[in-house]
Amino acid sequence: MAAENSLEVLENENQDISNGVSETARAVVYEKKVDNLGRSYATGKRKNAVARVWIKPGSGNVTVNGKDFDVFFARPVLRMIVQQPLDATDTRGSFDIYCTVSGGGLSGQAGAIRHGLSKALLNFEPQNRAALKSGGFLTRDSRVVERKKYGRAKARKSFQFSKR
């Protein structure tokens, strides 16, 4: 009987603990993070590229490394990749975006800007989290190039086999 009572007490304590954890987990509130100039900042990464992105309310001007957006990303696919978070939140043309990006190639840089822009939009308007999360824009794409191994031509390619 005493063992059963102690089990009941333990079960009740576990329920109290689990209820407390679930309440705090539900109470996560994302706050608006804006500096004194009205800008929101975030860092985005993709492959070896790192992008620093600032957004503020404006007419939709996008500047990348001091150049116009259309000049920096000449390919339409790269421009589309960068603007996906704006399309998901229906805010295209309502923010001025200034970003600096370094490392990697153009594709990695476009992905890094997309990641940073998504995080900056989340910092500026936390209610957009559902749309950005469902699109997969807040997750860092961790795929990177596999390293070359010794005794091989590339990461997995072998040299041509010769029997004699």
C-alpha positions in Angstrom: 0.0 0.0 0.0 2.8 2.4 0.9 4.5 1.7 -2.4 1.3 2.4 -4.4 0.8 5.7 -2.5 4.3 6.8 -3.3 3.7 6.0 -7.0 0.6 8.0 -7.0 2.4 11.0 -5.4 5.2 10.7 -8.0 2.7 10.5 -10.9 1.0 13.6 -9.5 4.3 15.5 -9.2 5.3 14.5 -12.8 1.9 15.8 -14.1 2.5 19.1 -12.3 6.0 19.4 -13.8 4.8 18.5 -17.3 2.0 21.0 -17.0 4.4 23.7 -16.0 6.7 23.0 -18.9 4.0 22.9 -21.4 2.6 26.3 -20.2 6.0 27.9 -20.5 6.5 26.4 -23.9 3.2 27.8 -25.1 4.1 31.2 -23.7 6.9 31.9 -26.1 6.4 35.4 -27.5 8.5 36.9 -30.2 9.1 40.6 -29.8 9.8 43.3 -32.4 13.5 44.1 -32.5 14.2 47.5 -34.1 17.1 49.9 -33.5 16.9 53.6 -32.9 16.8 54.3 -36.7 13.8 52.0 -37.2 15.9 49.2 -38.9 15.8 45.5 -38.2 19.0 43.5 -38.6 19.7 39.8 -39.1 22.6 37.6 -40.4 22.0 34.8 -43.0 24.2 32.0 -44.1 24.3 29.5 -47.0 27.3 27.4 -48.0 30.3 29.7 -47.5 28.4 32.9 -47.9 27.5 35.2 -45.0 25.0 38.1 -45.5 24.2 40.9 -43.1 20.8 42.3 -43.8 19.1 45.5 -42.6 15.5 46.4 -43.4 13.4 49.5 -42.8 10.0 50.7 -44.0 10.4 52.3 -47.4 9.7 52.1 -51.1 11.2 48.8 -51.9 14.8 49.7 -52.8 17.2 46.8 -52.5 21.0 47.4 -52.3 23.6 44.6 -52.2 27.2 45.5 -51.5 26.5 49.1 -52.6 25.1 48.0 -56.0 21.6 47.9 -57.3 19.8 44.6 -56.8 19.3 44.0 -60.5 22.9 44.7 -61.3 24.3 42.5 -58.5 22.0 39.5 -59.4 21.8 39.5 -63.2 20.0 36.1 -63.3 16.2 36.2 -62.7 16.3 33.0 -60.7 18.7 34.5 -58.1 16.4 37.6 -57.8 13.4 35.3 -57.3 15.2 33.4 -54.5 16.0 36.6 -52.6 12.4 37.9 -52.9 10.7 34.7 -51.8 10.3 35.8 -48.1 8.8 39.1 -49.2 6.3 37.3 -51.4 5.4 34.8 -48.6 4.6 37.7 -46.2 3.0 40.0 -48.9 5.4 42.8 -48.1 7.2 43.2 -51.5 7.8 46.9 -52.1 7.2 48.0 -48.5 10.7 47.7 -47.2 14.1 49.2 -48.1 16.7 46.5 -47.9 20.4 47.1 -47.5 22.7 44.1 -47.3 26.4 43.2 -47.5 27.4 39.7 -48.5 30.7 38.0 -48.7 32.1 34.5 -49.5 30.8 31.8 -51.7 29.4 32.2 -55.2 26.3 34.0 -56.5 23.9 31.1 -55.7 25.1 30.8 -52.1 25.0 34.6 -51.7 21.4 34.7 -52.9 20.5 32.0 -50.4 22.3 33.8 -47.6 20.5 37.0 -48.3 17.2 35.1 -48.3 18.0 33.6 -45.0 19.0 36.9 -43.5 16.0 38.7 -45.0 13.6 36.1 -43.5 15.2 36.6 -40.0 15.1 40.4 -40.3 11.4 40.2 -41.4 10.7 38.1 -38.3 12.5 40.6 -36.1 10.5 43.5 -37.6 7.1 41.8 -37.8 6.9 38.7 -35.4 3.3 37.9 -36.6 4.8 36.7 -39.9 6.5 33.8 -38.3 4.0 31.2 -39.4 4.3 32.2 -43.1 8.1 32.3 -43.0 8.4 29.0 -41.0 6.0 27.1 -43.3 8.0 28.2 -46.4 11.2 27.0 -44.7 12.9 30.4 -44.9 14.0 30.5 -41.2 16.0 27.2 -41.4 19.6 27.5 -42.3 20.4 25.2 -45.3 23.4 23.3 -43.8 24.5 21.5 -47.0 28.1 22.3 -47.8 30.6 20.9 -50.3 32.1 17.5 -49.1 35.9 17.6 -48.6 38.3 15.9 -50.9 39.8 12.6 -49.6 43.3 11.4 -50.1 43.8 8.6 -52.7 40.8 9.9 -54.7 40.3 12.4 -57.5 37.6 14.3 -55.7 35.4 13.7 -52.7 34.1 10.3 -54.0 35.4 9.9 -57.5 38.3 7.4 -57.8 41.1 7.4 -60.2 40.8 5.1 -63.2 41.5 1.5 -62.2 44.3 -0.3 -64.1 44.7 -4.1 -63.6 48.2 -4.1 -65.0 
